[in-house]
Amino acid sequence: MRVVPVLVAMIALLAGCTATPARTSAAPPSSAAPASRVVAYFADWGVYGRDFQVRDVDTSGAAGRLTHLVYAFGQVTDGTCATGDAWAAAQKPYAAEDSVDGVADVPTQVLRGTFGQLRKLKARHPNLRILWSFGGWTGSRGYTEAARDPGRFARSCATLLKDPRWAGLFDGIDIDWEYPNACGLECDRSGPLALGALLGALRSELGQDAVITAAVPGDIGKLTATDYAGAARAATWLSAMTYDYFGTGDTPGPTAPHSPLTAYPGIPRETATADAAVRELLALGVPRDKVLLGVGFYGRGWRGVSTAAPGGRASGAAAGSYDKGVEDYEVLRKSCPPTGTAGGTAYAFCRDQWWSYDTPETIRTKMAYARSNGLGGAFAWELSGDTPDAQLVRAMADGLSG
């Protein structure tokens, strides 16, 4: 998933890769009914500077539209599952005005923090299933060791889920390994069967009722490095990270939308689209209803641009609230409204800045694509970028329901 400072450099590297033959048309329609899973990640660091709390998931209306919420991230330490930010997860006290149920935490409380708030959210929305994701862009290093003993890894995850402080909160586990048998922040050589072995061990350990998922690359070159069809057999679904195809790591351009659904005239790499990733996963043998389409609740942008259409040159990354070249949808919809669309996503040219991001309208287009192709639903990275009334989550849910 997006943990941005290092990712910009990786996108630049990917942009220089040799393109494989293009698959530019939409994937063939399927008569299979989609499962309509509406999934979104909640990032643990959002409770700090962003001040995005679990209460916001409730008051925005997102909790009532989501089928699954994924908490990110736990760590993979010494090949085992471990808590990430322990303070944010289980210790941070919440005042009444910040709490899901309006009741303040007290010092003698066994469980506080985000987990305490998630328990309250689940009580209010009993049909919402909650997963714990491990890894992420900066946290995937430990998976190489975990892959050496999948059984040990799975047992450690089960033990962590059963911790008395939050036992019963989580309905399963999400593996965010970037990337098995390929290069992310570091290069991994665990072999093409490693991801499937970890998912299989988790399934054996946690049982058939557990939700066990994995985030998988949106880049078709990386998809060939692992047996994703084999991995899918033990997984409830695979979440295709169909975003971050282009970005300000490509400075000085050309400008290009970071999450195109399909190719468009002039796209720098014709296979850098969500449709190409979906086609590849299906061609590899992953069942349609086990593929989730990824949506970013943020945009990527350049400065020093003089051309409104995609393909212009730039002088550098546009300023963002937290990272260069990255901004939340909630900010961009006001500061730089859309001026056009390309490849099924929006772009915006304002002053000398050029941004690309999804809007409620383009998300509905993407959900129609997921529906018509019999996919299992869609997921979003991540909730803090949405509006206070959850416009993007609502567009996902409404779009998937038809």
N, C-alpha and C positions, 0 to 999 in steps of 0.2 A: 504494500500500500504506500501511499504518498507520505514520506517523511523527507521533507523537501530539500534541504541544503545540498546533500550529496547527489540527489536525484537529477538535478539540473545537468551535472556533468555527465551522468549516465545517458541522458536523453541525447546529448550532443554526440556521444559515442555511437549510439544506435542509429542516429541520422546518417552516419557515414557508412553504414553497412550496405553491402550489395543487395539489391532487391531481388527477390525471387519472382517468378512469373505472377502477374497480377490476377487477382480475382475481384473484379470491381463491381459486379452486379450483385443484387441482393441474393441471399441464400434461398434455395428453392422452398416454397411454402410447404407446410406439413399439415395434415389433417388432425394431428395429435393436439389435444387441448393442453394448454400450458398450466402448470401448477399454480401460477400467479403468486409466487413468493415475493414479498416486498421486504427487502432486507436493507439495513443501514448500519454503518459502524459508528460507535461512540468512542472518541479518542480520549485517553486518560489525561493528556496534557491540556485539553480544552477547559478543564475546571480552573485553570490558573488565569493567565492573561486574557484569554478569550471570554472568561466567565460564562462558559456554557455548561450548565448543570443538568442533571437528570430531570429536575423539575421542568426545564425548558422543553424536554421531549414530551412531557405531558401537556403543559399549557399551550404549546404550539398546535396540538392536535396530531402530531406525528405518531405518538404511541398508539392511538386508535386506528391508524392506517397501516402500521408495520405488522408483519407477521413474525419477524425475527429482528432482534437487536444484537449486534456483535460488539463486545467490549474489547478495545485494543489499548495496549498490548500486554500480555504476559511475556516473560522471557524464557529462552531455552538456555539453561545454565548447566554446564557439565553434562549435556545430553539429556537433561530432564526438564520438566515443566516447573516454572518458578514464577512467583509474583513479580510484576514489574515495579511500578511506583507504589510501594506499600502504603505510603501516607495518603495519596489520592484514593487508592482503592478501598482502604478499610479503616483509616484513622482520622481523616480530616473531619472536624465537627461541622455540622450544618445548623445555621440559625433557622428559626421557624419560617421566616420569609423566603428562605432558599430551599426548603424541604418540600418533597412531593406532597406530603399530607399536612403541611403546615405546623408540624410538631418539631421542636428543636431537639437536637441530640444532647445527651447529658453525659458527664464524664464517666459514669459507671456503665455506660452502654457497651455491650460486648462488640457490636459491629456498627461502625460509623462509615464515613467516606462514601465513595460512589457505590460500593456494594450495598451499603445500608440503604441508600436511596433507590438502587435498582430493585431491592427487595420490596420496598414500598410501591414502586412503579408496577411491579409484577402483581402485587396484591390488588392494585387498581385496575389492571388490564390482564386478567388471568389467562387469556389466550395468547399473550405475547411470550414468545420463547426467546431466551437469552443465551448467547454463546460467549465463550471466552476465547479470544484469538491470541495466538502466540507467534512471535517473530516480528514481521514487518521489515521494511527496507534496512534499517540499522540493526535489527535484532535477529537476523537469520543465520548468523555465523554458527550458532550452537546446533543447528540441524545436521551438520555434517557428522558430529559426534553422536547425535541422537540416532542417526540412520545406522550406526554400527550395532545398536542393540534396540530395535524397535519395541520389544517387549518391556524392557526397563523404562523406556520413555513413556509408554502407555500406562504402565503402573504408576509412575510418578504423577502423571496428569490426573489419573483417577483419584489418587490420594489427595491431590491439591483440591479437586472439586469437592471432596468430602470433608474438607476442613470444617470443624464444628462451627466456626464463626459464620460461614456462608453456605453450609451444606443445603442442597436443594435449590439454590439460586440458579445455577447454570444447567441448561438442558443439553449441553454438548460443547464441543471444541472445534475451533477453526484453526487450521494450519496456514500461516502466511509465510511461506518459505520462498525467498527471492534470491536465487532460483535453483531448484534441484537440478543437479548435473549441468548447470550453466552458470553464467556470470551475472551477479548482481553487484552489490557493493564489493563482494569478493567472489572468486570463482570456486565452484564446488564440483567435485568429481565423485559423488556418491554412487553414480550409476543410474540408469533409466528406471530401475525398479524401486528405488529408495522411497519415493513419495508413497507409492502404493503399499509398501511394507509398513510404513508408519500409520497410514490410514487403516490398514487391515488390523494392525495391532490394537489401535484405538477401538475399532469396532468390536473386536474380541473381548477387550477389557470392559468397555462401557455398555455393550449390549445393543440389540437391534433397535431399541426405542430412542437411543441417543442421536442427536443431530451432529453429524461429523462432516465437516466441510473443508475445502482448501481453496485459497486464492491462487489463481494460475495466471501465467503471462498473457498479455494481449498481443505480444509480438510473435508472429508465426515462426520465426527462426528459433526462438526459445522453446516453442511448443514441440518441436521435433526432438528435443534433448531428453524427454522423459516419456514414459509409457503412461499417458494420461487416460487412455481407455482402461488400463489396468487399475489405475488409481481411482477411477470413477466407480468401480465395482463396489468398493467399500464405503464410498462417500455418499452422503445424502445429496450433495451437489458440488459443483466446481464453479467458483466465481471468477469469470474472465475479466481481468483488469484492462478493460478496453478504453483507456485514457492515457494521457501523457505520451502520445505518439510524437508530438512536436512541442517545443517549448523554447524558452529563452536561453537554454544551453546551446541553441543553434545560432546564437548571435554571430554575425549580423543578419540573420534571417536565412532564407525567406520566411516571411510570416506565414503561419499555417495553423489551422485549428488543432488543438491538442487532442480532441476526441471525436474525429469524424466517424459517422456511421458507415458511410460509403465513400468511395473515391470521387473526386471532382476534377475538372480540367485544371492542370497545373499543380496537382498535389505532389510534393517532393518525393514521396514513396507510395506507390499505388497500393501496396499491401499493408500500409499503416492505417488500417481502419478496423472498426469493430466487426463489420461484416466479414472481412478476411479472417479475423481470429475465430469467429463462430464457424465459418466454413471449414477452417483447419481442424478445429476440435471435432466437428462432426465427421470429417474425413478420416480422422484418427480412430474413430469408433466410439467417441463419447456419446451417450444417449442424449437426445435433444432436451428431454425434461430434466437432465442433470446439469445443464448449462445455464448459468445466470449471467445476464448482460450487465456490465459495469457502467456506472454513471458517476461523474465527478461533480461535486457541489462547489466548484471553484473554477477560476479561469487562469490562463497563462497569457502573459503579455509582454510586449516590447515598447520601447520609447524611441524617439528619433525616426518615426515612420512618416512618410508623406503620401503613401498610397492606401486608399481605403480598402481595395480588394485584397484578398490573400496573395502572397507572392512578393510583397514589398521588402525593401531593405530596412535595416534598423541600426541604431547606434549602441543599443544595449538593452538590458532588462528594465521593464517598467517598475516603478516603486510599488511595493506591496505592504500591507499592514504588518506582516510578520516575516516575510521572505521576499527577496527580489523576484520579480516576474510571476508572482502568485498572489491571487486575491480571491476572497470569498464571493460567491454569487450575491449575497445580501448587500455587499458593498458595490459591486460592479453594476448591478441593475440600476443604481442611482447615479454613480459617478461616471459610467461609460455605457449607456444603454445600447442595445444591439442596433447595428446599421445594415446587417445582411446575414445571409446564411450560406454555408458551403458544406457539402457532404453530410447534410442532415444535422448540423450543429450551428450555433450562432457565432458571429464575430461582431466586434464593435471598433469603430475608428473615431477617436475623440482627441482633439488637439493634435499632439504628435504621438499618441499612444494607440496601440492596436492590441486588442484582447480577443480571446475566444473562450466561450463557455456555453454550457447548456442552460436553457430557459425552460419554463413550464411547457411552452409550445414544442420545443425540440425534444424534450423528454417524452412527451406524449407520442411523438413520431417514433422515437426509439422503442417505446413500449409496444406500439403497434407492430413494429418489426419483430420484437420478441414474441408477441402473441401469434402473429401469422406464421412464424417459424417453429411453433411448438416448444419454445424454450421454457425453462422452469421458473422464469421470473426475472427479477433484476435486483441489483444491490447498489448502494451508494457509499462513496467515500467523500466526506463524512458529515455527520449531522450538523456540526456547528456552522457550516457554510450556508445553510438554508435560512429562510426568512423567519421572523417571529411567528408567523402563521403557517409555517411548513408548506410553502407553495410547491417546492420541488418534490417532497414526499407525497403530497396530495396528487401531483401530476403522475408520479410513478404508479400509485395505487389506482387512480382513476383510469390511467392508460392501460394497465394490465387487466382491469376488470371489463374493459371494452366500453 
